[in-house]
């Protein structure tokens, strides 16, 4: 990657929205209204079919980075419907989401899958954004810290300490995704401090520089308070990133 990752990292996860035509229209309007900035990193995670069209439409705007929402654990093979990390890299991705809550809880991916996907992403020259977070019943049982530590350790298990220092981590409490409920800045900071301490153990000195993003019903009304919270190094945004106006409000925070 030729451009450094500067926090705050503001990432848009479009999920299964914005096919190639809509994605190009979004990007054209966004680039016309968002001037390049060197004090933050902006990443779009479109659906796989829109990745290459966006890479071609981006032209010389290297300040707007692209990522893929999911990669397979293998570089190639008989896996109908899957996208490998090398394919995503060739299509224009710099980043790869790994372990998003929907991959874990809708598609049944396990911790061992996140480890293999982080390995595959790094091998292909992609930066993994490892997602961790607890369900509401786990939070109510006081298991938040244990859950995020387990998921973090598992996801980074296949990487060397030096490789771990290059990843991004996103804390996304499952109970706050698409529900309208949001962790308070204090809630986010508390869990981010736990993640930071574990990164120090897993990565060493370089763990202090790993950006930790918050994701979970982020919108224009709460983005500024969340980004200002202690140890919050960025935002992973879902629904509020689908509209150019609201996305501009968030990336300009």
C-alpha positions as CSV (number, residue, x, y, z in Angstrom):
1,X,0.0,0.0,0.0
2,X,1.4,3.4,-1.0
3,X,-0.7,5.6,1.2
4,X,-0.3,5.5,5.0
5,X,-3.3,4.7,7.2
6,X,-3.9,7.8,9.3
7,X,-6.5,7.7,12.0
8,X,-9.3,8.4,12.3
9,X,-10.3,5.6,9.9
10,X,-13.8,6.2,8.6
11,X,-15.1,3.1,6.8
12,X,-18.4,2.6,5.0
13,X,-19.8,-0.9,4.9
14,X,-22.5,-0.9,2.2
15,X,-23.4,-4.5,2.8
16,X,-25.8,-5.7,0.0
17,X,-26.5,-2.3,-1.3
18,X,-25.3,-0.2,-4.3
19,X,-24.7,-2.2,-7.4
20,X,-22.2,-0.9,-10.0
21,X,-24.5,1.9,-11.4
22,X,-25.6,3.2,-8.0
23,X,-22.0,2.8,-6.6
24,X,-20.6,4.9,-9.4
25,X,-23.2,7.6,-8.9
26,X,-22.5,7.7,-5.2
27,X,-18.8,8.0,-5.7
28,X,-19.1,10.7,-8.3
29,X,-21.2,12.9,-6.0
30,X,-19.0,12.1,-3.0
31,X,-15.7,13.0,-4.8
32,X,-17.2,16.2,-6.1
33,X,-18.1,17.3,-2.6
34,X,-15.3,15.9,-0.5
35,X,-11.9,17.5,-0.9
36,X,-8.8,15.3,-0.3
37,X,-7.6,15.3,3.3
38,X,-4.4,13.9,4.8
39,X,-5.6,13.9,8.4
40,X,-7.9,10.8,8.1
41,X,-8.4,7.6,6.1
42,X,-11.6,7.1,4.2
43,X,-12.5,3.5,3.1
44,X,-15.5,2.2,1.1
45,X,-16.5,-1.4,1.3
46,X,-18.9,-2.0,-1.6
47,X,-20.4,-5.3,-2.7
48,X,-17.9,-7.4,-4.6
49,X,-19.6,-6.7,-7.9
50,X,-19.1,-2.9,-7.4
51,X,-15.5,-3.0,-6.3
52,X,-13.8,-2.9,-9.7
53,X,-16.2,-0.3,-11.2
54,X,-15.4,2.0,-8.2
55,X,-11.7,1.4,-8.6
56,X,-12.0,2.5,-12.2
57,X,-14.2,5.5,-11.4
58,X,-12.0,6.7,-8.6
59,X,-9.3,8.0,-11.1
60,X,-6.6,9.8,-9.2
61,X,-8.4,10.1,-5.9
62,X,-6.1,7.8,-3.9
63,X,-7.3,9.4,-0.7
64,X,-10.5,7.3,-1.0
65,X,-9.6,3.7,-0.4
66,X,-11.5,0.6,-1.2
67,X,-12.1,-2.7,0.6
68,X,-13.9,-6.0,0.1
69,X,-16.6,-7.2,2.5
70,X,-15.4,-10.8,2.6
71,X,-12.8,-13.1,1.3
72,X,-12.4,-16.9,1.0
73,X,-9.7,-18.6,3.0
74,X,-8.1,-20.1,-0.1
75,X,-6.5,-18.2,-3.0
76,X,-8.4,-20.3,-5.6
77,X,-10.4,-23.4,-6.1
78,X,-13.8,-25.0,-6.6
79,X,-15.7,-22.6,-4.3
80,X,-18.7,-21.4,-6.4
81,X,-19.8,-17.9,-5.4
82,X,-16.7,-17.0,-3.4
83,X,-14.1,-14.3,-3.9
84,X,-10.5,-14.8,-3.0
85,X,-8.2,-12.2,-1.5
86,X,-5.9,-12.1,-4.5
87,X,-8.9,-11.5,-6.8
88,X,-10.1,-8.7,-4.5
89,X,-6.6,-7.1,-4.5
90,X,-6.5,-7.3,-8.3
91,X,-10.0,-5.7,-8.5
92,X,-8.8,-2.7,-6.5
93,X,-9.2,-3.5,-2.8
94,X,-6.7,-2.4,-0.2
95,X,-8.7,-3.7,2.8
96,X,-10.8,-6.7,3.7
97,X,-13.4,-7.0,6.4
98,X,-13.0,-10.2,8.4
99,X,-15.3,-11.6,11.0
100,X,-18.1,-9.1,10.6
101,X,-21.0,-10.0,12.9
102,X,-23.2,-10.9,10.0
103,X,-20.6,-13.3,8.7
104,X,-20.4,-14.9,12.2
105,X,-24.0,-15.0,13.2
106,X,-25.9,-15.2,9.9
107,X,-23.4,-17.3,7.9
108,X,-22.0,-19.3,10.8
109,X,-18.4,-18.4,10.5
110,X,-16.2,-19.5,13.4
111,X,-13.1,-18.0,15.0
112,X,-11.0,-20.4,13.1
113,X,-12.3,-18.9,9.8
114,X,-11.3,-15.4,10.9
115,X,-7.8,-16.6,11.5
116,X,-7.5,-18.2,8.1
117,X,-9.1,-15.1,6.4
118,X,-6.7,-12.7,8.1
119,X,-3.9,-14.9,6.9
120,X,-5.3,-15.0,3.3
121,X,-5.8,-11.2,3.3
122,X,-2.2,-10.5,4.5
123,X,-0.8,-12.9,2.0
124,X,-2.6,-11.1,-0.8
125,X,-1.4,-7.7,0.3
126,X,-4.7,-6.6,1.9
127,X,-5.1,-5.0,5.3
128,X,-7.6,-7.1,7.4
129,X,-10.1,-5.1,9.4
130,X,-10.9,-7.7,12.1
131,X,-14.4,-7.3,13.6
132,X,-15.1,-8.3,17.2
133,X,-18.2,-7.9,19.4
134,X,-20.7,-9.4,21.7
135,X,-24.4,-10.3,21.6
136,X,-26.9,-8.7,24.0
137,X,-27.1,-11.9,26.1
138,X,-23.4,-12.0,26.4
139,X,-23.3,-8.3,27.4
140,X,-26.0,-8.8,30.0
141,X,-24.0,-11.8,31.4
142,X,-20.9,-9.6,31.8
143,X,-19.0,-11.5,29.1
144,X,-18.1,-8.6,26.8
145,X,-14.4,-8.5,27.7
146,X,-14.0,-12.2,27.5
147,X,-15.8,-12.4,24.1
148,X,-13.8,-9.6,22.4
149,X,-10.5,-10.9,23.8
150,X,-11.3,-14.5,22.5
151,X,-12.2,-13.2,19.1
152,X,-9.2,-11.0,18.9
153,X,-6.8,-13.7,19.9
154,X,-8.3,-16.2,17.5
155,X,-8.4,-13.8,14.5
156,X,-4.8,-12.8,14.8
157,X,-3.5,-16.3,15.7
158,X,-2.1,-17.0,12.2
159,X,-0.2,-13.7,12.0
160,X,3.3,-12.8,13.3
161,X,3.5,-9.9,15.8
162,X,4.8,-7.7,13.0
163,X,1.9,-8.6,10.8
164,X,-0.6,-8.0,13.6
165,X,0.7,-4.5,13.9
166,X,-0.6,-3.8,10.4
167,X,-4.2,-4.8,10.9
168,X,-7.3,-2.7,11.9
169,X,-9.7,-3.8,14.6
170,X,-13.4,-2.9,14.7
171,X,-15.5,-3.3,17.8
172,X,-19.1,-3.8,16.8
173,X,-21.4,-4.8,19.6
174,X,-23.9,-7.0,17.8
175,X,-26.8,-5.6,19.9
176,X,-26.1,-2.1,18.4
177,X,-26.0,-3.1,14.7
178,X,-29.0,-2.0,12.7
179,X,-31.1,-1.7,15.9
180,X,-30.9,2.0,16.5
181,X,-29.2,1.3,19.9
182,X,-25.7,2.6,20.2
183,X,-23.0,2.1,22.8
184,X,-22.3,5.3,24.6
185,X,-18.9,6.9,24.1
186,X,-18.1,5.6,27.6
187,X,-19.2,2.1,26.7
188,X,-17.1,2.2,23.5
189,X,-14.0,3.5,25.3
190,X,-14.2,0.9,28.0
191,X,-14.2,-2.0,25.5
192,X,-11.6,-0.3,23.3
193,X,-9.3,-0.1,26.3
194,X,-9.7,-3.8,26.8
195,X,-8.8,-4.4,23.2
196,X,-5.9,-2.0,23.4
197,X,-4.5,-3.9,26.4
198,X,-4.8,-7.2,24.6
199,X,-3.1,-5.8,21.5
200,X,-0.2,-4.8,23.6
201,X,0.1,-8.4,24.6
202,X,-0.4,-9.9,21.1
203,X,1.5,-7.3,19.1
204,X,4.0,-5.7,21.5
205,X,5.0,-2.1,21.2
206,X,3.3,-1.7,17.8
207,X,-0.1,-2.5,19.4
208,X,-0.4,1.1,20.5
209,X,-0.6,2.3,16.9
210,X,-3.3,-0.2,15.7
211,X,-6.5,1.8,15.0
212,X,-9.6,0.5,16.8
213,X,-12.8,1.5,15.1
214,X,-16.3,1.5,16.7
215,X,-19.3,0.3,14.6
216,X,-22.9,0.0,15.6
217,X,-25.7,2.3,14.5
218,X,-23.3,5.2,13.9
219,X,-25.0,8.3,12.4
220,X,-24.5,12.0,11.9
221,X,-25.9,12.7,15.4
222,X,-23.5,10.5,17.3
223,X,-20.4,10.3,15.1
224,X,-18.6,13.3,16.6
225,X,-19.0,12.1,20.2
226,X,-17.9,8.6,19.4
227,X,-14.8,9.7,17.4
228,X,-13.8,11.9,20.3
229,X,-14.0,9.1,22.8
230,X,-10.9,7.7,24.4
231,X,-9.2,4.9,22.3
232,X,-11.8,5.3,19.4
233,X,-9.6,5.5,16.3
234,X,-12.4,5.5,13.7
235,X,-15.9,4.4,12.8
236,X,-17.3,1.5,10.8
237,X,-20.6,2.8,9.4
238,X,-23.5,0.8,7.9
239,X,-26.8,2.3,7.0
240,X,-25.7,5.9,7.4
241,X,-23.0,5.4,4.8
242,X,-25.5,4.6,2.0
243,X,-26.6,8.2,1.6
244,X,-24.0,10.7,0.3
245,X,-25.3,13.5,2.5
246,X,-25.1,11.6,5.8
247,X,-21.7,10.0,4.8
248,X,-20.3,13.5,4.1
249,X,-21.5,14.6,7.6
250,X,-19.6,11.6,9.2
251,X,-16.4,11.8,7.2
252,X,-16.2,15.5,7.9
253,X,-16.4,15.0,11.6
